[in-house]
Amino acid sequence: MKKIALIYGPVKGSTERVAIKIANEIGNENIDLLPVKDVAENKIMEYDKIIFGIATIGKDTWDLHHPNTDWDDFLPKLRTMNLQGKTVAMFGLGDNIKYASLFVDALGVLGKEVLEIGGKIIGQVSTDNYDFQESQAIIDGKFIGLPINEDHESHLTDERIKNWVAQIKPEFGL
């Protein structure tokens, strides 16, 4: 079985910690953990199964033209890729208290990019049990991927990851 690419950023913080937890839950033998700042586009095309992890840092730092994150160099490359035939799951970190009107917006922006270039997205999550005002990550009434709030709801992270991984594993053929 080919491994799953788990591409995440930023590193050295909550997004990386969540990426490691997801890899552990799926099984590290099935995952290649790849920081987005170090990934070349030809490397991504080697994988048929991909998990993206991204953080919404705040109103002024998430902007399509100036993301100011480890995703700066990767997003323009992503827009030129063809993800036809690729199965993609995503998770996003956000703060539903301080940024209630932007909750996991980066997840939504990334998800829309993946859909535009042909990726098949799996792992949508119900908005139930999330308290927020608005989110660009909602498509057809569900989050396009797994929302995580390590700032105010870290006590829910492990259970949310466990439930989400149980949902995506069969779709990844595990």
Phi, psi and omega in degrees: 000135176287148180284163175264134173275122174251102186256122188219161174183151006282165178268169176064038178196205185299320182297318178294318178299318179292320178302317180294320178297319179295316178300317178297318182291321178288323186118112185304333179292344181260359191233141164250113177279122186228112174297131185301328182293343182252003188265129174269148184298326179294332177294318181297323183292349176286344185254142173263342182235126187224140168240128175253139175234128186217154179243142169265114189270336179153172187306313186273347184260340176259107182213135184302331182267338181218070184296332175060034180224183176296349180275355183312307184280334185281322184304315177298325178293318180303318183297342180263355183276160173245112181261019175305132179084357179263139176258126188233131170242155183218149169228151181221142176258143178198170181244108184278359177262298182291325182237054184299332181268002179231019190305121182046037179303322181301325176300317179293317179298313179297316180301317179296322176297315181299316179297319181296331181257018168094004180291145175267115183266131176240168173086029176295149186232137177299147176280351177302147179070016172238133180250112182200170179264308183215159176200132173285354182274003180264123177229129182054039174081004179228157170293139182290345177204196183274116174275137178229136175238094180284341181285319187235348182226035182299335178293345179261350187302309185299318180293318179298317178297314181302313180295318182292316179297321176299327179287317187273336183306311179298326180287339174268002179076029180254000000 
